């Protein structure tokens, strides 16, 4: 009997089974949580590495170009920013897909980047003369799997276009150098036309080619050269913002009253010139951004001129200031913001469509700034965000998706990268 009782009692009680089960569940949940967190951290690290790689490609190229940018102190425009959809100049492309116009400006400048073309195309190549090249940046869409212009599987990205030094010398530089106050020219006058350039990817043999550089038709099956596949340098970039850090080009101690700086700011003091959406209240923007507002006042008539946050601009065409027409007052009061176009000279900037030549009844304002640095900020989507965006585009069979979905994807999967680039060549 005792033996049977001992055999019946051999085993686990219900309480022991429950306790061991609870312990096992806790251990399994802990292992699963650790594995899930590890995979999440791994996915985040992979996403960050991917976005960093894309951002580095674009920012390195822009650093090379802006640091060697040519800004001659000769009264001519050597750099220009044009916003898609701008009406200040003709032939400007519209906004790309879901991107806001302020997030993908067209950048045009002259520089001597280290990766510039150095040999003529073709088999009997010779060394290219000169080092100054016309350079352009813009954001567009490309399809890595389908024909150009196909709306399926398109991704956003940065295009960087370099015109070889010899064609820059033949076409672009004469256009700028022949400019004067009566017939002002800017880089847009060059990039908006059909030009000759060296196409090193042309099959079967690299050769020179003539094609439109910037075409207003962004969905063309034969894209312009700035949107050619060979110029694509960074993928999944959904925003590119530029801030131009400048110092005043006026003297705080000048004996000429019209050129005296009422603020007496130090010459090395930097102020930003930024791009804003068209139609924004610039006064409200200035108040919300710490008073970054360029106030242009009379040299002797404004009561608050001593507290003006920025130096005023001399009226009239540089370098000789003309007096204001009697009783005319201030015709235009510009800001350190632009919404459609910015023309950059060595010692001044013209925001939007301000005229370059004075008249008898207008006051000619401009920003008396000398460009010293460019702060570039780009937003790159992670592979997961890019995949979701492409899926939505395929569902609609269109380049655009609902605006709310696009903003959600950028907010959740966008990574921001910024680089401060000094413009070493501008001593104006």
PyMOL commands that set and color helices and strands:
alter all, ss='L'
color gray80, all
select helices_A, chain A and resi 2-9+14-67+101-103+165-177+187-191+225-227+229-231+257-259+282-288+305-307+383-396+403-413
alter helices_A, ss='H'
color red, helices_A
select strands_A, chain A and resi 79-82+106-111+133-143+154-163+194-199+207-212+232-235+237-248+271-275+337-338+341-344+349-351+369-381+414-422
alter strands_A, ss='S'
color yellow, strands_A
deselect
rebuild
show_as cartoon
